[in-house]
Amino acid sequence: MTVPEASAAEEAGKLIKDLPKLWKEANQDEQRKLLLTMLDAVYVDAKHSKSIIAVKPKAPFRPVFEVAAKRENAVIRILNGREKE
């Protein structure tokens, strides 16, 4: 018996491990699909900086994004949907 969350996390880990190679070899449509696989939402400051200001990763990818966000000089901001609380 496989625990669904553990299986999803394992698959997420494999994707992240291969991501640089996959991204480099992917066309624009494939890159979009990779992002859709990892993220629930991307927040963009369309008015001022015209840049991504935060992401909401899908559950299996959250630990990877959390590690990246804790690195020194990280510019990643992760939203969890409870910001108003």
Backbone hydrogen bonds, N-H to C=O, Kabsch-Sander energy under -0.5 kcal/mol:
donor,donor_aa,acceptor,acceptor_aa,energy
7,S,3,V,-2.5
8,A,4,P,-2.6
9,A,5,E,-2.4
10,E,6,A,-2.3
11,E,7,S,-2.4
12,A,8,A,-2.4
13,G,9,A,-2.4
14,K,10,E,-2.0
15,L,11,E,-2.2
16,I,12,A,-2.7
17,K,13,G,-2.4
18,D,14,K,-1.8
19,L,15,L,-0.7
19,L,16,I,-0.8
22,L,18,D,-2.8
23,W,19,L,-3.4
24,K,20,P,-2.0
25,E,21,K,-1.9
26,A,22,L,-1.2
31,Q,27,N,-2.5
32,R,28,Q,-2.1
33,K,29,D,-1.9
34,L,30,E,-2.1
35,L,31,Q,-2.2
36,L,32,R,-2.5
37,T,33,K,-1.7
38,M,34,L,-1.4
39,L,35,L,-2.5
40,D,56,K,-3.6
41,A,56,K,-1.4
43,Y,54,A,-3.0
44,V,42,V,-0.5
45,D,51,S,-2.9
46,A,44,V,-1.5
50,K,45,D,-2.3
51,S,45,D,-0.6
53,I,43,Y,-3.3
54,A,43,Y,-1.4
55,V,77,R,-2.4
56,K,41,A,-2.8
58,K,38,M,-3.0
61,F,58,K,-1.8
62,R,58,K,-1.0
62,R,59,A,-0.9
65,F,61,F,-2.0
66,E,62,R,-2.7
67,V,63,P,-2.1
68,A,64,V,-2.1
69,A,65,F,-2.4
70,K,66,E,-1.2
70,K,67,V,-0.5
71,R,67,V,-0.6
71,R,68,A,-0.9
74,A,71,R,-1.8
79,L,55,V,-2.7
85,E,82,R,-1.5
